[in-house]
């Protein structure tokens, strides 16, 4: 019995050592993530104050807040999360490139939809939860009276270009899960072009309303 307990403790120690990392490393990662996102997330209230200006001069919004927003995203990772690696690899390079571009423009559309809405959302980075050395979850507090407890979750991954957001949501609802059914329906019909056209049409209509 004692031998079994010692053996279990031995394997547990190996497991913890192989997957864990020092508190200093954890703190460095957390600081790295905070330095990457905290200030840009906090700037949402300043953008709101300048909303009329950005609506009048959309090129300023494009070169400023929209550019910063897109810098923090990675549409390729989002596409992989929606489709799964196996389905992602089945798509030829040309269609993959077009899908990633369409998804990036979808994210750009979300930024402009927020700009043109009357939603006054003041954001603050509330918490950073490390999953491992390459992934983490950001908890972003939304200062809204209607839903004060509806914190936003940002799922991030460490790429060669730094930490990038690839998914987001509330509670257990995640963007990639909600979009999976739609994307896979097109793939099952072997109609990747149809999916690309669907995304491009939504973006085109949004950007050409007026």
RALINFEN-V528459 format. One record per residue. N is the residue number from 1. PHI is phi as a letter, one per 30 degrees, with the letter a starting at -180 (none if undefined). OMEGA is omega in radians with two decimals (* if undefined). Layout:
N&PHI&OMEGA ; N&PHI&OMEGA
This chain:
1&none&3.13 ; 2&d&-3.14 ; 3&d&3.14 ; 4&d&3.12 ; 5&d&3.12 ; 6&d&3.13 ; 7&d&3.11 ; 8&d&3.13 ; 9&d&-3.14 ; 10&d&-3.13 ; 11&d&3.09 ; 12&d&3.13 ; 13&d&3.12 ; 14&d&-3.13 ; 15&d&-3.12 ; 16&d&-3.13 ; 17&d&-3.07 ; 18&d&-3.08 ; 19&c&-3.07 ; 20&d&3.05 ; 21&a&-2.99 ; 22&d&3.12 ; 23&d&3.11 ; 24&d&3.11 ; 25&d&3.11 ; 26&d&-3.12 ; 27&d&3.11 ; 28&d&3.11 ; 29&d&3.13 ; 30&d&3.12 ; 31&d&3.11 ; 32&d&3.13 ; 33&d&3.13 ; 34&d&3.13 ; 35&d&-3.11 ; 36&d&-2.95 ; 37&c&-2.92 ; 38&e&-3.05 ; 39&d&-3.14 ; 40&d&3.08 ; 41&d&-3.12 ; 42&d&-3.08 ; 43&d&-3.12 ; 44&e&-3.13 ; 45&d&3.10 ; 46&d&3.11 ; 47&d&3.13 ; 48&d&-3.14 ; 49&d&-3.12 ; 50&c&-3.03 ; 51&e&3.14 ; 52&d&3.12 ; 53&d&-3.11 ; 54&d&3.08 ; 55&d&3.14 ; 56&d&-3.14 ; 57&b&-3.08 ; 58&d&3.10 ; 59&d&3.08 ; 60&d&3.08 ; 61&d&3.14 ; 62&d&-3.11 ; 63&d&-3.13 ; 64&c&-3.07 ; 65&e&-3.12 ; 66&d&3.14 ; 67&d&3.12 ; 68&d&3.12 ; 69&e&-3.12 ; 70&d&3.10 ; 71&e&-3.09 ; 72&d&-3.11 ; 73&c&3.04 ; 74&b&-3.08 ; 75&e&3.13 ; 76&d&3.09 ; 77&d&3.11 ; 78&d&3.14 ; 79&d&3.10 ; 80&d&-3.13 ; 81&d&3.12 ; 82&d&-3.02 ; 83&d&-2.96 ; 84&j&-3.05 ; 85&e&-3.08 ; 86&d&3.12 ; 87&d&3.14 ; 88&e&-3.09 ; 89&d&3.13 ; 90&d&-3.07 ; 91&d&-3.13 ; 92&d&-3.01 ; 93&d&-3.12 ; 94&d&3.13 ; 95&d&3.09 ; 96&d&3.13 ; 97&d&-3.13 ; 98&d&3.09 ; 99&d&3.13 ; 100&d&3.11 ; 101&d&3.13 ; 102&d&3.13 ; 103&d&3.08 ; 104&d&3.10 ; 105&d&3.04 ; 106&d&3.08 ; 107&d&3.10 ; 108&d&3.11 ; 109&d&3.11 ; 110&e&-3.14 ; 111&d&-3.14 ; 112&d&3.08 ; 113&d&3.06 ; 114&d&3.14 ; 115&e&-3.06 ; 116&d&3.06 ; 117&d&3.08 ; 118&c&-3.09 ; 119&d&3.11 ; 120&d&-3.10 ; 121&c&3.07 ; 122&c&-3.04 ; 123&c&3.10 ; 124&b&3.09 ; 125&d&-3.00 ; 126&c&-3.04 ; 127&a&3.06 ; 128&b&3.12 ; 129&c&3.12 ; 130&d&3.03 ; 131&c&3.02 ; 132&a&-3.06 ; 133&d&-3.07 ; 134&c&-3.14 ; 135&b&-3.11 ; 136&a&3.08 ; 137&b&3.06 ; 138&c&3.03 ; 139&c&-3.08 ; 140&c&-3.14 ; 141&d&3.11 ; 142&c&-3.10 ; 143&d&3.12 ; 144&b&-3.12 ; 145&d&-3.07 ; 146&d&-3.11 ; 147&b&-3.04 ; 148&d&-3.08 ; 149&c&-3.08 ; 150&d&3.12 ; 151&d&3.13 ; 152&c&3.07 ; 153&c&3.04 ; 154&c&3.13 ; 155&c&-3.02 ; 156&b&-3.13 ; 157&b&-3.12 ; 158&d&3.13 ; 159&c&3.10 ; 160&d&3.12 ; 161&c&3.13 ; 162&j&-3.11 ; 163&d&-3.11 ; 164&b&3.05 ; 165&d&3.10 ; 166&b&3.13 ; 167&a&-3.14 ; 168&a&3.12 ; 169&l&3.12 ; 170&b&-3.12 ; 171&h&3.13 ; 172&c&3.12 ; 173&d&3.14 ; 174&b&-3.11 ; 175&e&-3.06 ; 176&d&3.12 ; 177&d&-3.12 ; 178&d&-3.12 ; 179&c&-3.02 ; 180&e&-3.11 ; 181&e&3.14 ; 182&d&-3.09 ; 183&d&-3.08 ; 184&d&3.08 ; 185&d&3.09 ; 186&d&-3.13 ; 187&d&3.14 ; 188&d&3.10 ; 189&d&-3.08 ; 190&h&-3.06 ; 191&b&3.12 ; 192&d&3.11 ; 193&d&3.10 ; 194&d&3.10 ; 195&d&3.11 ; 196&d&3.13 ; 197&d&3.13 ; 198&d&-3.14 ; 199&d&-3.13 ; 200&d&3.14 ; 201&d&3.12 ; 202&d&3.14 ; 203&d&-3.13 ; 204&d&-3.13 ; 205&d&-3.13 ; 206&d&-3.08 ; 207&d&-3.10 ; 208&b&3.11 ; 209&d&-3.03 ; 210&c&*
